[in-house]
Amino acid sequence: MRELREETTKNNNYLRHLGYTVIEMYECEWGEMKAKDKTLQRFISTNFRRRLDKKSTMSEAETEKDHSRWRTTKQRI
């Protein structure tokens, strides 16, 4: 669990460094938001190629590879 938290912190710091606003929340809050918010559902389905779930986090290499694509599609919430 500690390693996962460290990896999450590392990824969040990297995204903040790129200029993104990172919002952290409990998994149950995220699930409720995804279930209720149609705009969020549309955004996720059109902007992410991989499933977002608790079992996989984005590695630094994946983040670096895709950051240029994100920069063109990022939206501030």
N, C-alpha and C positions, 0 to 999 in steps of 0.2 A: 504494500500500500504506500509506503514511504517513497519508493522509486517512482510510482505512478504520479504522486503529487509533485515530486521534483521535476519529472518530465513535463507535466502540465505547466508548472511555473516557468520552465525554460521556454516552452512554446508560446505561452502568453507574453512573456517579456519580448520575445522575438517579434511577435505580431504588433505589440505596442511600439517597438523600435521602427517598424515599417509605417507607423502612423495610424494604425487601426485602434478603435476603441474596443477593449475586451471586457465583456460583462460575464462575471462568474455567477453561477447559481446552482442550486441543488438539482440533481437529475429529475426529481419529481416535478419541480417547477418548470423545467425545460419540456418535459413530456406534456404537461398541461398546456403550456404555451403553444406547442406544436399542434396539439389536438384542437385547440380553439381558434387559432389565428390563421385565417385563410391566406393572408398576404405572406406570412412567414412560410407556410406550406409551399406556396408558389415560388418564393425566393429560393428555398432549399432545393426544390426539384429542378430549378433551372440553372442554379449556380454551383452545384456540387456534384461531382461525378461519383464520389464514393459515399457509402452510407455513414452517417454520423451516429456513433453509438459509444457506449462506455467501454467496449472491449478493444477499441483501436483509437490511438491518438496519432496525430500527424507527427512524423519525425522531422527533424530539422532539414534533412535532405529533401523530403517531399514539400515542405514549406518553401524552401529556396527555389525549387523547380517551378512551383506554381505561383510564386509571389507576383510575377509580372502580369499574369492573367487576372489575379485578384485585384491588382492595382486599378485595372480598367473597369472592374465591375463592383468595386467596393461601394457600399452605401452606408452612411452613418445613420444609426438608429437613435 
